[in-house]
Amino acid sequence: EVQLVESGGGSVQAGGSLRLSCTASGFNFDDSGMDWYRQAPGNECELVSSFWPNETPHYADSVKGRFTMSQDNTKITMYLHMNSLKPEDTAVYYCAVEGSRAPCRGQGTQVTVSS
């Protein structure tokens, strides 16, 4: 069974940084593309970034230049490095396998950015 667990969220002031982690069990990231999504209250689930193995990650325009995806050598933990955070980045963040039908379900990790 494939499981993904997000962690690393928290509360920061605008301009701060956070690193989110996504740890997989049941598969590794060489097997599939991976995405980061977020959902703020009252908003739709939004794709933040995505990558396929050996390809350059893609980022939403709203986070381009501020967020970076990476993964560790074990291929079971990936990260979302978030810099220059803005209040509009406040949301619950989720990692998901590419093509997931419900990427904003599950535990997620809360990111709150205050002005």
N, C-alpha and C positions, 0 to 999 in steps of 0.2 A: 504494500500500500504506500502510495506517495504521500508524504506529509511535508509541509513547509511551515516553519516557525519564524516569525518576525520578532525582532527585538531592537533596542537601541534608541527608541523614541524618548522624548522628554520635553521639558519646557526651556526655551531659550529666548533671549532678547533678539530683536531684529539685528541682522548683521552677524549673528553667531553661526556656529556649525554643529552638525550632528552627523554621526555615522550609524546608519541602520544596517542590521544584519539579517540575513535570511538563511536559515540552515535547513537542508533537505535530508530526508530519510527515505529510503526506498528507491532512490535514483541519484544520478549526479548530473551536473550541468553540461556535460558533454553530450547528453542524450537529447537535449531539447533547447529551444530558445527560452529565455526567461524575461519576465516583465516586472516592473514596479508600477503599482497603481496607487492612487490616493482617492479618498472621498471625504469631503468636508460636509458638515451638517447642511442638509437641504440641497446639496449639489449631487450631480451624477458622478459615477465612478470614472476617474480620469486616468488615462495612460500617461505615466511620467517618463518612463524609459524602457528600452528593450534591447536585447542583443541575441544574436545567434552565435554559436561557437565560431571562432576565427573570423568574425566580422566586427566592424566598428559599431559600437552601441549607437542607438538613436535616442534622442531626447525631445521632449515636448518643448516648444518654443519658450514656454513660460519658465523653464528651468535650465535651458541651454546656457552653458558657460558657468553655471553655478553648481550643478549636480554631476556626479560621475559614478558610473557603475564599475565594479571590479569584482573579482572572485579570488579565493585563495587556491593554493596548489592542490588541495584535496578535492576540489571541484564539488564540494558539498556545502560550502558557505559562500554566499555572495553579499556584496555590500552596496549601499547607496550612500556615497559621500555627499553631504549637503552643506554648501558654504553660502555665505551672504544671504542667510535666510530672511524671508520677508513674512509679514503677518498673513499674507494670502497663501503661504505654504502650509498653514495650519490645517491639519487633516489627519485621518487615520491612514496609514500607509500599509500596503499589502504587497507581498511578492506572489507571483503566479507563474505557472507554466504557460508558455506561449499558446494561445488558442483557448485558454480557459474560458468557460461560459459564464462563470460567476467569480471574477477575480477579486471583487471587494467583499467577499465573505470570509469568515474565519476570524482569527484573533486580531490580526493586524497589530500595529504599534502606533500610539498616538504621538503626534508632533504638534506642539503648541508654540507659536512664535508671537511674542508680545512686542508692541511698538514702543 
